[in-house]
Amino acid sequence: MILAGDPLFADGVDGVVVLIVAAKTVVVFAVLLVSVLFMVWFERKLVSDMQARIGPNRAGRWGVLQTVADGIKLFFKEDLLPERADRRIFRLAPYLSLVPAFSAFAIVPLGGEITIGDRTTRLQLADPPVGILFLLAVSSIAVYGVMLAGWSSGSKYPLLGSVRASAQMVSYEAALGLSVAAVVLVTGSLLTSDIVADQTGGSIFEWNVFRLGFLPFVIFCMAATAELNRAPFDLVEAEQELVGGFHTEYSSLRFAMFFLAEYMAMVVMSAVIVTLFLGGPAGPAPDGGFLGAVVPVLWFLAKMFVFLFSYVWLRATLPRFRYDQLMDLGWKKLIPLSLFWILVLAGMLIEAPTTQTGFVGSLMRRRYGFAVFAGGLLLGLLLLRAITVGRATTRGEAGSSAAPAFEEVV
């Protein structure tokens, strides 16, 4: 998979090429680890500022080494194993959460092509022909670590957390996949490098967030937050209800691995959102030279930072959903809206597949584009209205059946 699509391998494989690929692997892994350390500190510091507290301020300047100190502490703590736990699966589960997060980051383009000696390579670890399918696959595998950790602990609170994780994954994976399908439908490729290249037209209106009409972007962000088990979708952990959820029985290094996997997945998902909808490393940059290679990476990191800040902001401000609200949002709103928008995009592409340059522009230029969009929007509004009326009717019937009983008692 690492070899696929890289210009390094156009003339075969030699020792220098292998060294370059190994160096890229080490650099990507190191960048991820450093970003996780920074993200943990950044979240604790930002939440404390939002809550008028001081936050970490002892280890290092501004407390920036607090995460390192916590990691060293966890490394030397005793590794507990519950008496009723399934030993093998209990020890395997943290790796099933950690490895998929790193694997998903491998297909993210961090920049353009660079030249090392007489070799040219992309700032991307891997570019397999089925990159988007690989992304969906590894994001689905990650939930198995949570499920197996809860089941194998032999305790009721982790088990409840794992059951919630499975239901939550099934509910929001569909909306996530449909949003990605909208990107693939317009781009016409499963390669992440092609998706980024299709958005580099010199204007931000070429980004998929504008070309697709915002709705797939919003749905993907909401579904991704639920997939990450982040607030307000953190019912899998739910400290007030389940002690700690699926990782209640974990300690020492294995708990640190779950902690690392959660924040690594947050960084990876932010990178994926930037790649699919915001043009990846696209942005004003000089042509060629050192700055031509570095500036796109800086643009990519700046866009990522916006989403990382948003995740922390959501955690500090929003209350947790009830479980019925979680299921209602996924099945009754996000999935129908995703299906409806794919039908709209497909109708627009069928009308004029060769002139599609942007969502707003295509609506203005095409003969029937506005009619298709208006009809689809009306259908979506009617569907939401039907759901709302049905829910209100159900509640009304429940209230009317309870009223006579109350009157008779009085």
C-alpha positions in Angstrom: 0.0 0.0 0.0 2.9 2.4 0.8 4.3 1.9 -2.7 1.0 2.7 -4.6 0.8 5.9 -6.5 4.1 7.4 -5.5 6.4 8.8 -8.3 9.3 7.3 -6.4 8.4 3.9 -7.7 8.0 4.8 -11.3 11.4 3.2 -12.2 11.3 0.3 -9.8 12.5 -0.2 -6.2 16.0 0.4 -5.0 17.7 1.0 -1.6 17.4 4.8 -1.7 13.7 4.6 -2.4 13.2 2.2 0.6 15.1 4.5 2.8 13.0 7.5 1.8 9.8 5.6 2.4 11.1 4.4 5.8 12.0 8.0 6.7 8.5 9.2 5.6 7.0 6.5 7.9 9.1 7.6 10.9 8.3 11.3 10.3 4.6 10.7 10.0 4.5 8.6 13.2 6.6 11.2 15.0 4.4 14.1 13.8 1.3 12.2 15.0 2.7 11.6 18.4 3.8 15.2 18.9 0.5 16.4 17.7 -1.3 14.2 20.2 0.9 15.6 23.0 0.2 19.1 21.9 -3.5 18.4 21.5 -3.9 17.0 25.1 -2.2 20.1 26.5 -4.1 22.4 24.2 -7.5 21.0 25.3 -6.8 21.1 29.0 -5.5 24.7 28.7 -8.3 25.9 26.5 -11.1 24.3 28.5 -9.6 25.8 31.7 -9.5 29.3 30.1 -13.2 28.9 29.0 -14.1 27.9 32.6 -12.0 30.7 34.2 -9.4 28.3 35.6 -5.6 28.2 35.4 -5.1 24.7 34.0 -1.7 23.0 33.7 1.1 25.4 34.7 3.7 23.4 36.6 5.6 21.1 34.2 7.4 23.3 31.7 6.5 26.8 30.5 2.7 27.3 30.5 2.4 23.6 31.6 3.4 22.4 28.1 5.2 19.4 29.5 2.3 18.2 31.7 1.3 15.6 29.1 4.8 14.2 29.1 4.8 14.0 32.9 1.4 12.2 32.8 2.6 9.7 30.2 5.7 8.9 32.3 3.5 8.4 35.4 1.2 6.0 33.5 4.1 4.1 32.1 5.4 3.2 35.7 2.0 2.4 37.2 0.8 -1.1 37.8 -0.9 -2.9 34.9 -4.1 -4.3 36.4 -5.9 -7.3 35.0 -9.5 -7.9 36.3 -10.2 -11.4 37.6 -13.2 -12.0 35.3 -11.6 -10.5 32.2 -10.8 -12.3 29.0 -7.0 -12.0 29.2 -6.1 -12.1 25.5 -8.8 -9.8 24.2 -8.4 -7.5 27.2 -4.7 -7.0 26.2 -5.4 -6.8 22.5 -8.1 -4.2 22.5 -5.9 -1.0 23.0 -3.9 -1.9 19.9 -7.1 -2.3 17.9 -7.9 1.3 18.8 -4.5 2.7 18.2 -3.3 1.1 14.9 -6.3 2.2 12.7 -5.8 5.8 13.7 -2.3 5.8 12.5 -3.2 3.8 9.3 -5.9 6.3 8.3 -3.4 9.2 8.5 -1.1 7.4 6.0 -3.4 8.3 3.1 -3.7 12.0 3.9 -1.7 14.4 1.5 0.2 16.8 3.7 1.6 18.8 0.8 2.8 18.6 -2.8 5.8 16.9 -4.3 9.4 17.5 -3.0 12.8 16.6 -4.5 15.4 14.7 -2.5 18.6 14.6 -4.5 17.4 13.2 -7.9 14.3 11.6 -6.4 10.8 13.2 -6.4 8.2 12.1 -3.8 4.9 13.3 -2.4 4.4 14.6 1.1 2.1 11.6 1.6 2.9 8.2 3.1 0.6 6.2 0.9 -1.8 6.8 -2.0 -3.6 3.5 -2.7 -6.1 3.4 -5.6 -8.9 2.8 -3.1 -7.9 5.4 -0.6 -11.4 6.5 0.5 -12.6 2.9 0.9 -9.5 2.2 3.0 -10.4 5.2 5.1 -13.9 4.0 5.7 -12.6 0.5 6.5 -10.1 1.5 9.1 -12.5 4.0 10.7 -15.0 1.1 11.1 -12.3 -1.2 12.6 -11.4 1.3 15.3 -14.7 0.8 17.1 -13.8 -2.9 17.6 -11.2 -1.9 20.1 -13.8 0.0 22.1 -16.3 -2.9 21.9 -13.9 -5.6 22.8 -12.4 -3.6 25.6 -15.8 -3.2 27.2 -16.9 -6.8 26.6 -13.6 -8.4 27.8 -13.4 -6.4 31.0 -16.0 -8.6 32.8 -17.7 -5.6 34.3 -21.1 -4.1 33.7 -20.1 -0.5 33.2 -17.6 -1.2 30.4 -20.1 -3.6 28.8 -22.7 -0.9 28.7 -20.2 1.4 27.1 -19.3 -1.1 24.4 -23.0 -1.7 23.6 -23.4 2.0 23.2 -20.3 2.2 21.0 -21.7 -0.5 18.6 -25.1 1.2 18.3 -23.5 4.6 17.8 -21.1 3.3 15.2 -23.9 1.7 13.2 -26.0 4.9 13.4 -23.4 7.4 12.2 -21.2 5.3 9.9 -24.0 5.4 7.3 -24.2 9.2 7.3 -20.4 9.4 7.3 -20.2 7.1 4.3 -22.9 8.9 2.4 -21.1 12.3 2.9 -17.9 10.7 1.5 -19.9 9.2 -1.4 -21.0 12.8 -2.3 -17.3 13.8 -2.6 -16.5 10.8 -4.7 -19.5 11.4 -6.9 -18.3 14.9 -7.8 -14.6 14.2 -7.9 -14.8 10.9 -9.8 -11.9 9.3 -8.0 -11.1 7.3 -4.8 -7.6 8.6 -4.6 -7.1 11.2 -1.9 -4.4 12.9 -4.1 -7.0 13.3 -6.9 -9.5 14.7 -4.5 -7.1 17.3 -3.4 -5.9 18.1 -6.9 -9.6 18.5 -8.0 -9.9 21.3 -5.5 -6.8 23.3 -6.4 -8.3 25.6 -9.0 -6.9 28.9 -7.6 -10.1 29.8 -5.7 -11.6 28.7 -2.4 -14.9 28.2 -4.3 -13.3 25.2 -5.9 -13.2 23.5 -2.5 -15.7 20.7 -2.0 -17.4 22.5 0.9 -18.7 25.1 -1.7 -19.0 22.7 -4.6 -21.2 20.3 -2.7 -23.4 22.9 -1.1 -22.3 22.8 2.6 -24.7 20.0 3.6 -22.3 17.0 3.1 -19.6 19.0 5.0 -21.9 19.7 8.0 -23.2 16.1 8.1 -19.7 14.7 7.8 -18.5 16.9 10.7 -21.4 15.8 12.9 -21.0 12.1 12.1 -17.2 12.3 12.6 -17.7 13.8 16.0 -20.0 10.9 16.9 -17.5 8.4 15.5 -14.8 9.9 17.7 -17.0 9.7 20.8 -16.4 13.3 21.5 -18.8 15.7 23.3 -21.8 16.0 22.9 -21.7 12.4 21.6 -19.5 10.9 24.4 -22.1 8.5 25.7 -19.6 5.6 25.3 -17.5 7.0 28.2 -20.1 9.1 30.1 -18.3 9.6 33.3 -21.4 10.6 35.2 -23.2 7.4 34.2 -20.6 4.7 33.5 -17.6 5.7 35.7 -15.3 5.7 32.6 -17.2 3.5 30.2 -15.3 1.0 28.1 -11.8 1.8 29.7 -13.0 1.7 33.4 -10.9 -1.4 34.2 -7.8 -0.3 32.3 -4.8 1.2 34.0 -1.1 2.0 33.3 0.2 1.8 29.7 -3.0 0.2 28.3 -5.1 3.1 29.5 -2.5 5.5 28.0 -2.9 3.7 24.7 -6.7 4.3 24.7 -6.1 8.0 25.6 -3.5 8.3 22.8 -5.9 6.6 20.3 -8.7 9.0 21.1 -6.7 12.1 20.5 -4.8 10.6 17.6 -8.2 9.8 16.0 -9.3 13.4 16.5 -6.2 14.7 14.7 -6.6 12.2 11.9 -10.3 13.0 11.4 -9.5 16.8 11.3 -6.9 16.0 8.6 -9.5 13.9 6.7 -12.1 16.7 6.8 -9.5 19.2 5.5 -8.5 16.8 2.7 -12.1 16.0 1.6 -13.7 19.4 1.8 -11.2 22.2 2.3 -8.7 21.5 -0.4 -6.1 19.8 1.7 -2.8 21.8 1.5 -4.2 24.1 -1.2 -3.6 27.8 -0.6 -1.5 30.8 -1.8 2.1 29.6 -2.1 5.2 30.4 -4.1 6.1 28.1 -7.0 9.1 25.9 -6.4 11.9 26.2 -3.9 11.8 25.6 -0.2 8.9 27.9 0.5 6.9 26.2 -2.2 7.2 22.9 -0.3 6.7 24.3 3.2 3.8 26.8 2.8 1.2 24.2 1.6 2.0 22.2 4.8 1.5 25.3 6.9 -1.9 25.9 5.2 -2.8 22.3 5.9 -1.9 22.6 9.6 -3.8 25.9 9.9 -7.0 24.4 8.5 -6.6 21.4 10.9 -6.2 23.7 13.8 -9.6 25.2 13.2 -11.3 21.8 13.6 -9.2 20.8 16.6 -10.2 24.1 18.3 -13.8 23.3 17.4 -13.7 19.9 19.1 -12.4 21.5 22.3 -15.0 24.3 22.0 -17.8 21.8 21.7 -16.6 19.8 24.7 -16.5 23.0 26.8 -19.9 24.3 25.9 -22.4 21.6 24.9 -24.2 19.2 27.3 -24.2 15.5 26.4 -27.1 14.1 24.3 -29.6 11.7 25.8 -29.3 8.3 24.2 -32.7 8.6 22.4 -31.6 12.0 21.1 -28.4 10.4 19.8 -30.3 7.7 17.9 -32.9 10.2 16.6 -30.3 12.6 15.1 -28.5 9.8 13.3 -31.4 7.8 11.9 -34.1 10.4 11.4 -32.1 13.4 10.3 -28.6 12.8 9.1 -29.1 9.7 7.0 -32.3 11.0 5.2 -30.6 14.4 4.5 -27.5 12.6 3.2 -29.5 10.5 0.8 -31.5 13.4 -0.4 -28.4 15.5 -1.1 -26.8 12.7 -3.1 -29.9 12.5 -5.3 -29.7 16.3 -5.9 -26.0 16.1 -6.8 -26.6 13.1 -9.0 -29.4 14.9 -10.9 -27.1 17.9 -11.5 -24.3 15.7 -12.8 -26.6 13.9 -15.1 -27.9 17.2 -16.5 -24.5 18.5 -17.5 -21.6 16.3 -16.4 -19.0 18.1 -18.4 -19.6 21.6 -17.2 -19.9 21.0 -13.5 -17.5 23.5 -11.9 -19.2 24.4 -8.6 -22.5 24.0 -6.8 -23.7 27.6 -7.0 -22.4 28.2 -10.5 -23.9 25.0 -11.8 -27.3 26.0 -10.4 -27.1 29.4 -12.2 -25.9 28.0 -15.5 -27.9 24.8 -16.0 -31.2 24.6 -17.6 -32.9 22.4 -15.0 -30.4 22.6 -12.2 -32.5 25.0 -10.1 -35.6 22.9 -10.6 -33.9 19.8 -9.5 -32.5 21.5 -6.4 -35.8 23.2 -5.5 -37.7 19.9 -5.9 -35.2 18.0 -3.8 -35.2 20.7 -1.1 -39.0 20.6 -1.0 -38.9 16.8 -0.7 -36.4 17.0 2.2 -38.5 19.6 4.0 -41.7 17.5 3.6 -39.8 14.5 5.0 -38.7 16.4 8.1 -42.2 17.8 8.5 -43.7 14.3 8.4 -41.2 13.1 11.0 -42.0 16.1 13.3 -45.8 15.7 12.9 -45.6 11.9 13.6 -43.6 12.5 16.7 -46.0 15.1 18.0 -49.0 12.8 17.2 -47.4 10.0 19.1 -46.8 12.2 22.1 -50.3 13.6 22.0 -51.8 10.1 22.0 -49.7 9.1 25.0 -50.8 12.3 26.8 -54.5 11.8 26.0 -54.5 8.2 27.1 -52.9 9.3 30.4 -55.4 12.1 31.1 -58.6 10.1 31.9 -56.7 7.9 34.3 -55.5 11.0 36.1 -59.0 12.4 36.2 -60.5 9.2 37.6 -57.9 9.1 40.4 -58.7 12.7 41.3 
